[in-house]
Every structure is written in structure tokens, then in C-alpha cells.
Amino acid sequence: MKRAATERALASTREATVEAVPVDSGVPEQPVGHEETRRGARRRAERALPGYDLGVGIEGGVADRFGECWLVMWAAVTDGERWGHGTGPSLPLPGHVAERVRAGEELGPVMDEVVGQEDVARNQGAAGALTGGSIDREAALASAVAGALGPFVTDYYSSVWNR
């Protein structure tokens, strides 16, 4: 799904061959907070880069904001010198799901139980389930990658923005 999301984000901006490279994020399986989730995306991008023009990292997590628990996703892109970062849609988790996640359960297995399907995270994703299919996991992740690609596909970003 992450590979397909990256291909989708790159499709209109440049011709590219996308290879999926399994790399460790260096963060827990269920990152908590924007900072930890973004850090996981950055580490994945950094660790995927060797041998390629760009390293792309994608990480999903949960974050408390405005008194609610949210599904969040971050993407990072690097060429080894410059960085781009983007987020996908953030979706509030239903109260009963948020309670379980805050108690330490991982969102994926909780969503499997709530939806009554196996491997929701790898299929429609929590984003698909929570929006009734209006947006699926691939589309949500593609929007994060598209945002992170900005510095590599336009001239609007200066080195000041790429730290």
C-alpha cells in the first residue's frame, strides 16, 4: 500500500520507478504524537535512501489534540541533502476506539475488531473505515507523500524551508 501511495503521488510530477525497501522506523509500532510519527517517517526515508535518488518514508500514528485522539500520518522525502515533509488527513477516532488506543492497544487490531474484518490496516485502512470509504489508506498516504515531494517537484521552496 505504501508503494502504491508513493507511485500515485509521483505519477503527475515525474517519471519514476518505485521500489519498496523494508526499513525500521526506529519508533514504536504505534507511534504516539505528531513528533514521534514524523520522526519515524524521517528515519524510514533516511534508511531507504542509499542507492536511490530519493528516500521516501511513511509513518502512521495517533495523536491527542483538542481533547480527542486522532489518526495521523506523516511522510518524509530526502535526497540526502534536502528534506520535504507532508501529512495526510487527520481523522478523529471514535470515543470507544480512542479509549482503547489510549489504554495502550494498537489501532490496527482495535479496528479489525470494530470493523469485523482482518487486516483493516493493510486494506482500506482506518481512514477508509472511518470515512465509509470516502478516502482509503492509499489515498490518505498518497496525499502525505505528495506534500513531502513539494521541494523536489517545484521551485517554490528555498533551503530555509528544508531543514
C-alpha positions as CSV (number, residue, x, y, z in Angstrom):
1,M,0.0,0.0,0.0
2,K,2.8,2.4,0.8
3,R,4.5,1.7,-2.5
4,A,1.2,2.3,-4.4
5,A,0.7,5.5,-2.5
6,T,4.2,6.7,-3.4
7,E,3.6,5.8,-7.1
8,R,0.3,7.7,-7.0
9,A,1.9,10.8,-5.5
10,L,4.7,10.7,-8.1
11,A,2.5,9.9,-11.1
12,S,1.7,13.5,-12.1
13,T,5.1,15.1,-11.3
14,R,7.9,12.9,-12.6
15,E,8.6,9.6,-14.2
16,A,10.0,7.3,-11.6
17,T,10.4,3.7,-10.7
18,V,9.4,3.0,-7.1
19,E,10.9,0.2,-5.1
20,A,9.7,-0.8,-1.7
21,V,12.5,-1.3,0.7
22,P,11.7,-2.6,4.2
23,V,13.4,-0.4,6.8
24,D,12.9,0.1,10.5
25,S,11.4,3.3,11.6
26,G,13.2,3.5,15.0
27,V,9.9,4.3,16.7
28,P,7.3,2.1,18.4
29,E,4.9,0.0,16.2
30,Q,2.2,2.5,17.2
31,P,3.8,6.0,17.3
32,V,2.1,8.4,19.6
33,G,2.1,12.1,18.7
34,H,3.0,14.1,15.6
35,E,6.6,14.4,16.6
36,E,7.2,10.6,17.1
37,T,5.2,9.8,13.9
38,R,7.2,12.4,11.9
39,R,10.4,11.1,13.3
40,G,9.5,7.5,12.1
41,A,8.8,8.8,8.6
42,R,12.2,10.7,8.5
43,R,14.1,7.6,9.7
44,R,12.4,5.4,7.1
45,A,13.3,7.9,4.4
46,E,16.9,8.2,5.6
47,R,17.3,4.4,5.8
48,A,15.7,3.8,2.4
49,L,17.8,6.4,0.5
50,P,21.1,4.6,-0.1
51,G,21.3,3.6,-3.7
52,Y,18.3,5.7,-4.8
53,D,17.7,9.3,-5.9
54,L,15.1,9.8,-3.2
55,G,14.2,8.1,0.0
56,V,10.6,8.2,1.0
57,G,9.3,7.3,4.4
58,I,5.7,7.0,5.5
59,E,4.5,6.5,9.1
60,G,1.1,6.4,10.7
61,G,0.3,7.1,14.3
62,V,-2.1,8.5,16.8
63,A,-2.1,11.9,18.5
64,D,-4.1,13.6,21.1
65,R,-5.3,17.1,20.0
66,F,-8.2,19.2,21.1
67,G,-9.3,16.6,23.7
68,E,-9.7,13.9,21.0
69,C,-7.5,11.1,19.8
70,W,-6.7,11.3,16.1
71,L,-5.3,9.0,13.4
72,V,-2.3,10.9,11.9
73,M,0.1,10.2,9.1
74,W,3.4,11.7,8.0
75,A,5.6,11.3,5.0
76,A,9.2,12.4,4.6
77,V,11.3,12.6,1.4
78,T,15.0,13.2,1.2
79,D,17.8,13.2,-1.4
80,G,20.4,13.2,1.3
81,E,20.6,17.0,1.5
82,R,17.1,18.4,1.2
83,W,14.0,17.3,3.1
84,G,10.3,17.5,2.4
85,H,7.6,16.7,4.9
86,G,3.8,16.2,4.4
87,T,0.8,15.0,6.4
88,G,-2.2,13.1,5.2
89,P,-5.7,13.7,6.5
90,S,-6.1,13.5,10.3
91,L,-9.2,11.8,11.4
92,P,-10.7,11.8,14.9
93,L,-11.1,8.3,16.4
94,P,-14.5,7.3,17.8
95,G,-14.6,7.5,21.6
96,H,-14.6,3.8,22.2
97,V,-11.7,3.3,19.8
98,A,-9.7,6.2,21.3
99,E,-10.2,4.8,24.8
100,R,-8.6,1.5,23.8
101,V,-5.7,3.2,22.0
102,R,-5.1,5.5,24.9
103,A,-5.0,2.4,27.2
104,G,-2.1,1.0,25.1
105,E,-3.8,-1.1,22.4
106,E,-2.6,-0.7,18.8
107,L,-5.1,0.9,16.4
108,G,-4.8,-1.8,13.8
109,P,-6.1,-4.7,15.9
110,V,-8.7,-2.5,17.5
111,M,-10.1,-1.5,14.1
112,D,-10.1,-5.2,13.0
113,E,-12.3,-6.0,15.9
114,V,-14.6,-2.9,15.5
115,V,-15.0,-3.4,11.7
116,G,-15.2,-7.2,12.0
117,Q,-12.5,-7.8,9.3
118,E,-8.9,-9.0,9.3
119,D,-6.1,-6.7,8.5
120,V,-8.1,-3.5,8.1
121,A,-4.8,-1.5,8.4
122,R,-3.3,-3.2,5.2
123,N,-6.5,-3.0,3.2
124,Q,-8.9,0.0,3.4
125,G,-7.0,1.3,6.5
126,A,-8.6,3.1,9.4
127,A,-9.0,6.1,7.1
128,G,-11.3,4.0,4.8
129,A,-13.3,2.6,7.7
130,L,-13.7,5.9,9.5
131,T,-14.9,7.7,6.3
132,G,-17.1,5.0,5.0
133,G,-14.8,4.5,2.0
134,S,-14.6,8.2,1.0
135,I,-10.9,8.0,1.3
136,D,-8.9,4.8,1.6
137,R,-5.4,4.2,3.1
138,E,-3.6,4.5,-0.2
139,A,-5.2,7.9,-1.0
140,A,-4.6,9.2,2.5
141,L,-0.9,8.2,2.4
142,A,-0.5,9.5,-1.2
143,S,-1.6,13.0,0.0
144,A,1.1,12.9,2.7
145,V,3.7,11.8,0.2
146,A,2.6,14.5,-2.3
147,G,3.0,17.1,0.3
148,A,6.5,15.9,1.2
149,L,7.5,15.9,-2.5
150,G,6.9,19.6,-2.8
151,P,10.6,20.7,-2.6
152,F,11.6,18.1,-5.2
153,V,8.9,18.9,-7.8
154,T,8.6,22.7,-7.6
155,D,10.9,25.6,-7.3
156,Y,8.8,27.3,-4.6
157,Y,10.9,26.0,-1.6
158,S,14.2,27.6,-0.6
159,S,16.8,25.9,1.5
160,V,15.4,27.7,4.6
161,W,12.3,25.5,4.4
162,N,14.2,22.3,4.0
163,R,15.8,21.8,7.4
